[in-house]
Amino acid sequence: MSKVTFVSLGTPDPEQSDAFNTYVETASKLLAAGGGVPIKRARVTEVLLGESGPATVFLMEFPSADAIKEVLGSRDYQRLVPFRDKAFKELTFLLAKAF
């Protein structure tokens, strides 16, 4: 198995800060417990190409694609989905491998 990078691109809803804080705090712990190692968390400050983009970028390395899929499919993570859906106007999860 080869390592993968989990990429989260999101636009939080500023009116849902409680849901955002609950989601981020709990999801971060679950992702770390599933073998994830944080690489970078950043706010997008400028779009250089295209009309718009996400407001936040979060990168985390996992030992395998199966590891992140196991976390996202877990009962504990599924309990967070209502908070996630409320906290973000837009959210995209991607997996990436070095080439």
SVG drawing of the C-alpha trace seen along z (x, -y; Angstrom):
<svg xmlns="http://www.w3.org/2000/svg" viewBox="-28 -37 34 39">
<polyline fill="none" stroke="black" stroke-width="0.4" points="0.0,0.0 1.2,-3.5 0.6,-6.7 -2.1,-9.0 -2.8,-12.7 -6.3,-13.6 -7.3,-17.0 -10.3,-18.9 -11.4,-22.0 -14.1,-23.9 -16.1,-27.1 -17.4,-27.4 -20.8,-29.0 -19.8,-32.0 -23.3,-31.8 -22.6,-28.2 -19.5,-28.6 -20.7,-26.3 -21.3,-23.5 -17.9,-24.2 -16.0,-24.1 -17.7,-20.9 -17.0,-19.3 -13.4,-20.3 -12.5,-19.5 -14.0,-16.0 -13.2,-15.1 -9.5,-16.0 -9.3,-13.6 -11.0,-10.8 -8.7,-11.4 -5.6,-11.3 -6.8,-8.1 -7.2,-6.6 -3.5,-7.2 -3.7,-10.7 -0.8,-13.1 -1.6,-16.7 0.4,-18.4 -1.2,-21.9 -4.3,-23.8 -4.7,-27.2 -7.1,-29.9 -7.1,-30.8 -6.1,-34.4 -6.2,-34.9 -7.5,-33.1 -4.9,-33.4 -6.8,-31.5 -10.5,-30.9 -13.5,-32.8 -13.6,-31.4 -12.3,-28.7 -12.6,-27.3 -12.0,-29.4 -10.0,-26.7 -7.5,-23.9 -6.6,-21.0 -4.0,-18.4 -3.4,-15.2 -1.3,-12.2 -2.7,-8.7 -0.9,-5.3 -3.5,-4.2 -6.7,-5.1 -8.4,-2.4 -7.4,-4.1 -9.1,-7.4 -12.1,-5.6 -12.4,-3.6 -12.5,-6.7 -15.1,-8.4 -17.3,-5.3 -17.1,-4.8 -20.1,-5.2 -18.3,-7.9 -17.7,-10.0 -21.2,-9.4 -22.5,-11.0 -20.6,-14.2 -22.2,-14.4 -25.1,-16.7 -22.5,-19.1 -20.4,-18.9 -23.3,-19.6 -24.4,-22.5 -20.9,-24.0 -19.9,-24.2 -21.5,-25.9 -19.3,-23.8 -17.0,-20.9 -14.9,-18.6 -12.8,-15.7 -10.1,-14.4 -7.4,-11.7 -4.0,-12.3 -0.9,-10.3 2.5,-11.5 3.6,-10.9"/>
</svg>
